[in-house]
Amino acid sequence: MASGIQVNPEVVDTFNNLKIKHDTSYAIFTLNGDLTEIIVEKVSGDGDYEDFVSHLPSDKCRYGIFDFKYTLNDGGQRNKLVFFTWTPDSASIKDKMLFASSKDALKKQLNGIHTEIQGTDLDEVDYDTVYNKVSSGGTK
């Protein structure tokens, strides 16, 4: 189901910067006021995972990309780009429907996503939950 909502080019540029340069920790995307376009809401160059999660509103939907870094048992460092669809239970039905119907159009433009996490409450985006999904045999 396509919503007709467009992806602002700044969203793709922000993602590519995060993917290639790794100078951004995370980005959060939302819909513009007219509900016609996905736009960048926040970008952080040095935020950690707790900072990222703290910027997910309790009653509004968001998309997010986080550069998830972890260490393998042999000491090797890894990072994976994790795509988040945040649709809290307390968000409006309209908001949830718009985000659900626009997700595929956004993901098609963001090449290089390793894992997708869909969260409706903080337990589903808890660090350990995401870590277990992203890593296989890594350490924290």
N, C-alpha and C positions, 0 to 999 in steps of 0.2 A: 504494500500500500504506500504509494508515494504522496507526499504532502504538498509538493510544489515549493517547499522552502529551499532557498538557495544557500550555498556555502560561500561566505565572504572570502576572497582571495587571501586576506590577512590570516585566516585560520590555517590555510594550507602552508603559507610562508612560516608561520609560527611553528607548526608541526615539523616542517623540514629543517628549520633551525635547530629544534630540539633533537631531531634524529641525526643530523650530520655534525653539528658543532658541539653538541652536548653542553652548551652554555646556559641552558634553561633546565630547571628541575621539573617544572610542570606547567601546564596551561589548562585553563578552565574556559569552556565555551558555553554560550547561552543563545537565546533567540533575541533579535532586536525588538524594539517596542512595537513595531508593526506586525511582528510574528511572520516575517517574510524571509528572514535571513539568519543563518547561524554566524555569530560574531565572537570575537575574543573578549572575554570578560576579565581575565586575570592571567598574568604570566609572572613566574617567579624564577629568578636565576639561582637562588640559594636556599629555597625552602625545602624542608624535609617532608617525610610522609605525613607526619602529624599536622604540619602546616597545611598541606594539600587537603586533607580530610576536613580540617577546621573551616575551610572555605566552601564546603558543600552545604548549601542552605538546608534547613530542616523541612522546609515546605515548598521548595521550588526544584524543578528538574534542571540538570546540567549534564554536559559531556565533559570529560577530562582526559588528559594524557599525562602520565607520570613516567619519568625515566627511573625505573626501579633498578637499584643497584644492590648486588649481593655478592658473597664470596663462596666459591666452591670449596669442598673439603680439601682439595689439593692446594688451596691458597689462591687460585685463579679468580680474578675479578670478572664479574659479568654485569651487564645491564640490559634490561628488556623494556621496550616501550609498551606500556599497559594502557589500554583504552577503557575508560569508565563511562557507563551510562548510569547516572544517578537519578532515580525516580522514587523519591521517598513516598511512603504511604500517605502522608499528609498533603502531598501536592494535589492540585486540582485535576479532575479527570481530563479536562481540555489540555492542560500542560503535559500530562502523561501521554496522551494520544499524539500530540504534536511531536514530542521527542521520540516516541516509538516509531512514528511514520517517517521521520527524517533521518534516523540513525544510519540506514544503509547508504543513503546519498552521501553522508559525511564520511563514513568508513571507506567508501570507494575512492575518495580523494586523498586518504591518508595511508599511503603505501609504506609498510614496514611495521605495522602493529603486530606485536608478538602474542598478546593475550587480551581477552576482553573480560571485563568484570561488570556485572550488572548488580547494582545495589539499590535496595529499598530501605535499608536501615544500616546503622553504623556497624553492626555485627558482620554484615556481608562485605564491608570494605575494611575490616580490621586488618592490621598489618600482617599478622600471622596467616590469616585466611588467604590474602593475596600472595604472600610469600610462598605458601604451599602450592598454590596454583602456578606460579611463575617458575619456581625453581624445581629442579629434581636433583636432589643430593647436595644442595648448597647449604651454607651456614649463614647465620645472620650477621 
